[in-house]
Amino acid sequence: MPTGKSYDVLVVGSGAAGLAAAVAAERAGARVALATKTTLQACNSAKAQGGIQAALGEDDSPEIHARDVMQSSHETANPRLVEVLTSEAPSAIHWLEECGVEFTRSNGGYRLARCGGASRKRLLQVGDRTGHAITKALRERFETGSGTALTHHALVELAPRENGWAATFATREGDSHILASSVVLAAGGRCYREAQTRHELSTNHANATGEVTRIALDAGAAERDLDALQYHPNGGAWPASMQGYSIPETTRAYGAVLANADGDEFTDSLGPRDIVSQAIFDEVEKGKGVLTPDGRPAVWLDTTRISVDDAEISLPYMLRRYRAGGIDPLREKILTYPVLHYQNGGLVIDERAETTLEGVFACGEIAGGTHGRNRMMGNSLLECTVFGRRAGNAAAEWAQT
Ligand SMILES: Cc1cc2nc3c(=O)[nH]c(=O)nc-3n(C[C@H](O)[C@H](O)[C@H](O)COP(=O)(O)OP(=O)(O)OC[C@H]3O[C@@H](n4cnc5c(N)ncnc54)[C@H](O)[C@@H]3O)c2cc1C
């Protein structure tokens, strides 16, 4: 039986989900350790650009949001998790604001955009660096609390012990053991590793390798939909410096459309992600695609239709990146092709974010059910916040009973 430092709650992963869980658990009075594979900043969440969904528009409601999620998932999502996600979305936004996130506003309210699969304008943004803003605010909250950050700690094993769990981490100094009454797994998805295996491009951070899911499955946790991986319809295809970049879906929310080699629109540019990605694959298959200068398949994204105002407020980072690569998206169309992006499925959780292992909770991309087999844009950062908070609170409560 390994010995090591002991905590009430051990959180694994420092993306939006892990940070939200750690902040919530610490506020609930638990002694928290937040362990992460490399630095606290290294994660997919910080790369998220487009935004976060919440039914805050006058013509919107959590029920309409839930209906959009179920439809986009082709009725494969868990309706109970979806109800939690959408009904807690407005309070999750206010919690993030209380933590220091400043969402972009216009005309006295939130600047809301409509994203793929959504029937209403519901996407809140912080420019086009929403994930960066959310993780920065949560990280600063965590760092001002009493929690312990364990950086360069890669989880390699999780084993039950009396009154909790024993976790083994690979560190620069060799193996390290941590004991905890409850554990929150928030180690994200596996699309970086999967893309390497498939010799494809991915939008993901190099730490998105999925071994923590495997560790949980080996410990006996149940999974769902793990085979359902999502392609982001708009990976950057050219210039080479933008290959693997996820062109924010807000480009399409603000008027950009997909077009084939003849300049014809061939799909609803704001359809659900899987349908839009498939339409691009099909168009290229039919010979209606365009080749990039280095011979890759692509179609056009006509970004010249975006107004200068919208682009400057909601797409400044994207504009900067493309202009640095020698292309001005407001003057010329850009080349795009789907790119491996998101693990839709994951560990089975209940409404408290508990997995099928007692005292082990999961939130964020590592968890399954909230999106079924096809996630809508903007619902991942939301899931990280809603279920991260729930996981942190439930793990703290578990440790205190
Ligand atoms: C480019 C890009 C743009 C996106 N845009 C949006 C968007 O606009 N809106 C939206 O809702 N979603 C978006 N997403 C999806 C969303 O950002 C992620 O799915 C979500 O943030 C995942 O959060 P997470 O906390 O679950 O995982 P991550 O943010 O990936 O964090 C996982 C953490 O676990 C750590 N870790 C991994 N393995 C181990 C291990 N063995 N031991 C210890 N720690 C480990 C990692 O280092 C990392 O800190 C985007 C994703 C990408 C890549």
The ligand as a Gaussian input file, in Angstrom:
#p B3LYP/6-31G(d) Opt

LIG

0 1
 C       -8.585000      25.000000     -30.442000
 C       -9.814000      24.694000     -29.646000
 C      -10.896000      25.586000     -29.671000
 C      -12.034000      25.306000     -28.922000
 N      -13.060000      26.211000     -28.882000
 C      -14.105000      26.002000     -28.048000
 C      -15.110000      26.989000     -27.856000
 O      -15.058000      28.064000     -28.439000
 N      -16.128000      26.708000     -26.995000
 C      -16.224000      25.532000     -26.301000
 O      -17.156000      25.348000     -25.528000
 N      -15.263000      24.581000     -26.467000
 C      -14.220000      24.792000     -27.304000
 N      -13.248000      23.845000     -27.427000
 C      -13.364000      22.608000     -26.651000
 C      -13.018000      22.891000     -25.217000
 O      -12.066000      23.901000     -25.116000
 C      -12.438000      21.655000     -24.525000
 O      -13.141000      20.527000     -24.862000
 C      -12.549000      21.831000     -23.037000
 O      -11.998000      23.059000     -22.674000
 C      -11.872000      20.693000     -22.323000
 O      -11.647000      21.095000     -21.004000
 P      -11.112000      20.056000     -19.944000
 O      -10.865000      20.825000     -18.726000
 O      -12.017000      18.887000     -19.900000
 O       -9.751000      19.506000     -20.596000
 P       -8.420000      20.293000     -20.979000
 O       -8.634000      21.736000     -21.058000
 O       -7.872000      19.594000     -22.174000
 O       -7.499000      20.021000     -19.727000
 C       -7.025000      18.728000     -19.434000
 C       -5.954000      18.859000     -18.391000
 O       -5.556000      17.542000     -17.952000
 C       -4.137000      17.466000     -17.950000
 N       -3.747000      16.070000     -18.101000
 C       -3.840000      15.269000     -19.190000
 N       -3.372000      14.040000     -18.914000
 C       -2.975000      14.069000     -17.611000
 C       -2.371000      13.118000     -16.743000
 N       -2.050000      11.877000     -17.141000
 N       -2.099000      13.494000     -15.458000
 C       -2.358000      14.755000     -15.021000
 N       -2.919000      15.690000     -15.813000
 C       -3.210000      15.345000     -17.091000
 C       -3.723000      18.368000     -19.109000
 O       -2.371000      18.753000     -19.011000
 C       -4.686000      19.533000     -18.882000
 O       -4.233000      20.408000     -17.883000
 C      -12.101000      24.104000     -28.177000
 C      -11.026000      23.215000     -28.165000
 C       -9.891000      23.504000     -28.878000
 C       -8.742000      22.534000     -28.845000

